[in-house]
Amino acid sequence: MTAISGVVFDLGGVVFESPIERIAEFEHRQRLEPQTVARVIRLQGEHGSWNRLERGEIDRAQFLEAFDGEFRRAGLVVDVANLLREIESALIVRPEMLEAVDRLREAGITVAALTNNWSAMSGLPVAEHFDVFVESVVEGCRKPDPEIYLRTLDRMQCAPSHTAMLDDLGENLKTARALGMVTHKVDDPGEAIEWLTALVGSSLGAGSRP
């Protein structure tokens, strides 16, 4: 097996709690069909308000107006400001994942965060745990665009074949695999840490310090 010299972590749904779960809860309370939000976003494509917000092309107020219009054109009335707050409420760190990040760095492995976001987080304490911190809103491009992966790898100074990536969305991992990275879809943090431990050959769990 190729030795791993770098690991890329998504934030939401990997290092942070899952925003997908918050969206599902919102849809349930609003009596919307499951996956309604994702469906509306997909219908707009790369030029939709969601993707433009995550690329930093529009501000929050412009996004809320445009996103509301996209729902209305789909025949739906949704409190988009409340939806955004629900998603932001998922920015809660999973301690076990941050512990794994720290253990990787102690083992000499370069660790990066690669996230699609609409508000820069490089000034938050979580950013200090990573060697490289890459945000779509800062870069002007977002996953799954290969360009943002290539920028991340370049800053890590890691070859794709020596780099692993963890993300909670399969479409984001598809690009990583096409570039030659080893990938893992995160559904359960504990299982993801077990996978990483086996991959790098070093204990990453809490209390693993000698």
Contacts in CASP RR format, 6 or more apart in sequence:
PFRMAT RR
TARGET T0000
AUTHOR 0000-0000-0000
METHOD contacts of the structure
MODEL  1
MTAISGVVFDLGGVVFESPIERIAEFEHRQRLEPQTVARVIRLQGEHGSW
NRLERGEIDRAQFLEAFDGEFRRAGLVVDVANLLREIESALIVRPEMLEA
VDRLREAGITVAALTNNWSAMSGLPVAEHFDVFVESVVEGCRKPDPEIYL
RTLDRMQCAPSHTAMLDDLGENLKTARALGMVTHKVDDPGEAIEWLTALV
GSSLGAGSRP
1 199 0 8 1.000
2 161 0 8 1.000
2 162 0 8 1.000
2 182 0 8 1.000
3 162 0 8 1.000
4 109 0 8 1.000
4 162 0 8 1.000
4 163 0 8 1.000
4 164 0 8 1.000
4 182 0 8 1.000
4 199 0 8 1.000
4 200 0 8 1.000
5 109 0 8 1.000
5 110 0 8 1.000
5 158 0 8 1.000
5 159 0 8 1.000
5 162 0 8 1.000
5 163 0 8 1.000
6 104 0 8 1.000
6 109 0 8 1.000
6 110 0 8 1.000
6 111 0 8 1.000
6 112 0 8 1.000
6 156 0 8 1.000
6 158 0 8 1.000
6 162 0 8 1.000
6 163 0 8 1.000
6 164 0 8 1.000
7 104 0 8 1.000
7 109 0 8 1.000
7 110 0 8 1.000
7 111 0 8 1.000
7 112 0 8 1.000
7 163 0 8 1.000
7 164 0 8 1.000
7 165 0 8 1.000
7 166 0 8 1.000
7 196 0 8 1.000
7 200 0 8 1.000
8 111 0 8 1.000
8 112 0 8 1.000
8 113 0 8 1.000
8 114 0 8 1.000
8 149 0 8 1.000
8 152 0 8 1.000
8 156 0 8 1.000
8 163 0 8 1.000
8 164 0 8 1.000
8 165 0 8 1.000
8 166 0 8 1.000
8 176 0 8 1.000
8 181 0 8 1.000
9 15 0 8 1.000
9 97 0 8 1.000
9 101 0 8 1.000
9 111 0 8 1.000
9 112 0 8 1.000
9 113 0 8 1.000
9 114 0 8 1.000
9 130 0 8 1.000
9 165 0 8 1.000
9 166 0 8 1.000
10 113 0 8 1.000
10 114 0 8 1.000
10 115 0 8 1.000
10 143 0 8 1.000
10 165 0 8 1.000
10 166 0 8 1.000
10 167 0 8 1.000
10 168 0 8 1.000
10 169 0 8 1.000
10 172 0 8 1.000
10 186 0 8 1.000
11 113 0 8 1.000
11 115 0 8 1.000
11 117 0 8 1.000
11 121 0 8 1.000
11 126 0 8 1.000
12 18 0 8 1.000
12 19 0 8 1.000
12 90 0 8 1.000
12 91 0 8 1.000
12 115 0 8 1.000
12 168 0 8 1.000
13 19 0 8 1.000
13 20 0 8 1.000
13 90 0 8 1.000
13 168 0 8 1.000
13 186 0 8 1.000
14 94 0 8 1.000
14 97 0 8 1.000
14 166 0 8 1.000
14 167 0 8 1.000
14 168 0 8 1.000
14 186 0 8 1.000
14 189 0 8 1.000
14 192 0 8 1.000
15 93 0 8 1.000
15 94 0 8 1.000
15 97 0 8 1.000
15 98 0 8 1.000
15 101 0 8 1.000
15 113 0 8 1.000
15 126 0 8 1.000
16 90 0 8 1.000
16 91 0 8 1.000
16 92 0 8 1.000
16 93 0 8 1.000
16 94 0 8 1.000
17 90 0 8 1.000
17 91 0 8 1.000
17 92 0 8 1.000
17 94 0 8 1.000
18 90 0 8 1.000
18 168 0 8 1.000
19 87 0 8 1.000
19 90 0 8 1.000
20 168 0 8 1.000
21 90 0 8 1.000
22 86 0 8 1.000
22 87 0 8 1.000
22 89 0 8 1.000
22 90 0 8 1.000
23 37 0 8 1.000
23 38 0 8 1.000
23 83 0 8 1.000
23 86 0 8 1.000
23 87 0 8 1.000
24 34 0 8 1.000
25 86 0 8 1.000
26 32 0 8 1.000
26 37 0 8 1.000
26 82 0 8 1.000
26 83 0 8 1.000
26 86 0 8 1.000
27 33 0 8 1.000
27 34 0 8 1.000
27 35 0 8 1.000
27 36 0 8 1.000
27 37 0 8 1.000
30 78 0 8 1.000
30 79 0 8 1.000
32 76 0 8 1.000
32 78 0 8 1.000
36 76 0 8 1.000
37 83 0 8 1.000
39 74 0 8 1.000
40 70 0 8 1.000
40 71 0 8 1.000
40 74 0 8 1.000
40 76 0 8 1.000
41 48 0 8 1.000
41 50 0 8 1.000
41 51 0 8 1.000
43 70 0 8 1.000
43 74 0 8 1.000
44 50 0 8 1.000
44 51 0 8 1.000
44 70 0 8 1.000
45 51 0 8 1.000
48 66 0 8 1.000
48 70 0 8 1.000
49 58 0 8 1.000
49 62 0 8 1.000
49 63 0 8 1.000
49 66 0 8 1.000
49 67 0 8 1.000
49 70 0 8 1.000
50 63 0 8 1.000
50 67 0 8 1.000
51 142 0 8 1.000
52 58 0 8 1.000
52 63 0 8 1.000
52 66 0 8 1.000
53 60 0 8 1.000
53 63 0 8 1.000
53 118 0 8 1.000
53 137 0 8 1.000
54 116 0 8 1.000
54 117 0 8 1.000
54 118 0 8 1.000
54 136 0 8 1.000
54 137 0 8 1.000
54 142 0 8 1.000
55 136 0 8 1.000
55 137 0 8 1.000
55 139 0 8 1.000
55 140 0 8 1.000
55 141 0 8 1.000
55 142 0 8 1.000
56 118 0 8 1.000
56 136 0 8 1.000
56 137 0 8 1.000
56 140 0 8 1.000
57 140 0 8 1.000
58 66 0 8 1.000
60 84 0 8 1.000
60 118 0 8 1.000
63 118 0 8 1.000
64 80 0 8 1.000
64 81 0 8 1.000
64 84 0 8 1.000
67 80 0 8 1.000
68 78 0 8 1.000
68 80 0 8 1.000
71 77 0 8 1.000
71 78 0 8 1.000
71 80 0 8 1.000
93 126 0 8 1.000
94 189 0 8 1.000
95 206 0 8 1.000
96 189 0 8 1.000
96 190 0 8 1.000
96 193 0 8 1.000
96 205 0 8 1.000
96 206 0 8 1.000
97 189 0 8 1.000
97 192 0 8 1.000
97 193 0 8 1.000
98 126 0 8 1.000
98 129 0 8 1.000
99 204 0 8 1.000
99 205 0 8 1.000
99 206 0 8 1.000
99 207 0 8 1.000
100 193 0 8 1.000
100 196 0 8 1.000
100 204 0 8 1.000
100 205 0 8 1.000
101 111 0 8 1.000
101 129 0 8 1.000
101 130 0 8 1.000
102 129 0 8 1.000
103 202 0 8 1.000
103 203 0 8 1.000
103 204 0 8 1.000
103 205 0 8 1.000
103 208 0 8 1.000
103 209 0 8 1.000
104 111 0 8 1.000
104 196 0 8 1.000
104 200 0 8 1.000
104 202 0 8 1.000
104 204 0 8 1.000
105 111 0 8 1.000
105 129 0 8 1.000
105 131 0 8 1.000
106 209 0 8 1.000
107 200 0 8 1.000
107 202 0 8 1.000
109 200 0 8 1.000
110 131 0 8 1.000
110 132 0 8 1.000
110 156 0 8 1.000
110 157 0 8 1.000
110 158 0 8 1.000
111 129 0 8 1.000
111 130 0 8 1.000
111 131 0 8 1.000
111 132 0 8 1.000
112 130 0 8 1.000
112 131 0 8 1.000
112 132 0 8 1.000
112 133 0 8 1.000
112 134 0 8 1.000
112 152 0 8 1.000
112 155 0 8 1.000
112 156 0 8 1.000
113 126 0 8 1.000
113 127 0 8 1.000
113 130 0 8 1.000
113 132 0 8 1.000
113 133 0 8 1.000
113 134 0 8 1.000
114 134 0 8 1.000
114 143 0 8 1.000
114 148 0 8 1.000
114 149 0 8 1.000
114 152 0 8 1.000
114 165 0 8 1.000
115 121 0 8 1.000
115 134 0 8 1.000
115 135 0 8 1.000
115 136 0 8 1.000
116 136 0 8 1.000
116 142 0 8 1.000
116 143 0 8 1.000
117 135 0 8 1.000
117 136 0 8 1.000
117 137 0 8 1.000
118 137 0 8 1.000
119 137 0 8 1.000
120 135 0 8 1.000
120 137 0 8 1.000
120 138 0 8 1.000
121 127 0 8 1.000
121 133 0 8 1.000
121 135 0 8 1.000
122 133 0 8 1.000
122 135 0 8 1.000
122 138 0 8 1.000
127 133 0 8 1.000
131 156 0 8 1.000
132 152 0 8 1.000
132 155 0 8 1.000
132 156 0 8 1.000
134 148 0 8 1.000
134 151 0 8 1.000
134 152 0 8 1.000
134 155 0 8 1.000
136 142 0 8 1.000
136 143 0 8 1.000
136 148 0 8 1.000
139 148 0 8 1.000
139 151 0 8 1.000
141 147 0 8 1.000
141 148 0 8 1.000
142 148 0 8 1.000
143 149 0 8 1.000
143 167 0 8 1.000
143 169 0 8 1.000
143 171 0 8 1.000
143 172 0 8 1.000
143 175 0 8 1.000
144 171 0 8 1.000
144 172 0 8 1.000
144 174 0 8 1.000
144 175 0 8 1.000
145 175 0 8 1.000
146 175 0 8 1.000
146 178 0 8 1.000
146 179 0 8 1.000
149 175 0 8 1.000
149 176 0 8 1.000
149 179 0 8 1.000
149 181 0 8 1.000
150 179 0 8 1.000
153 159 0 8 1.000
153 160 0 8 1.000
153 163 0 8 1.000
153 179 0 8 1.000
156 163 0 8 1.000
160 176 0 8 1.000
160 179 0 8 1.000
160 180 0 8 1.000
160 181 0 8 1.000
161 180 0 8 1.000
161 181 0 8 1.000
163 181 0 8 1.000
163 182 0 8 1.000
164 181 0 8 1.000
164 182 0 8 1.000
164 183 0 8 1.000
164 184 0 8 1.000
164 196 0 8 1.000
164 199 0 8 1.000
165 173 0 8 1.000
165 176 0 8 1.000
165 181 0 8 1.000
165 182 0 8 1.000
165 183 0 8 1.000
165 184 0 8 1.000
166 183 0 8 1.000
166 184 0 8 1.000
166 185 0 8 1.000
166 186 0 8 1.000
166 192 0 8 1.000
166 196 0 8 1.000
167 173 0 8 1.000
167 176 0 8 1.000
167 183 0 8 1.000
167 185 0 8 1.000
167 186 0 8 1.000
168 185 0 8 1.000
168 186 0 8 1.000
168 187 0 8 1.000
169 185 0 8 1.000
170 185 0 8 1.000
173 183 0 8 1.000
173 184 0 8 1.000
173 185 0 8 1.000
176 183 0 8 1.000
177 183 0 8 1.000
182 199 0 8 1.000
184 192 0 8 1.000
184 195 0 8 1.000
184 196 0 8 1.000
186 192 0 8 1.000
193 204 0 8 1.000
193 205 0 8 1.000
196 204 0 8 1.000
197 203 0 8 1.000
197 204 0 8 1.000
197 205 0 8 1.000
END
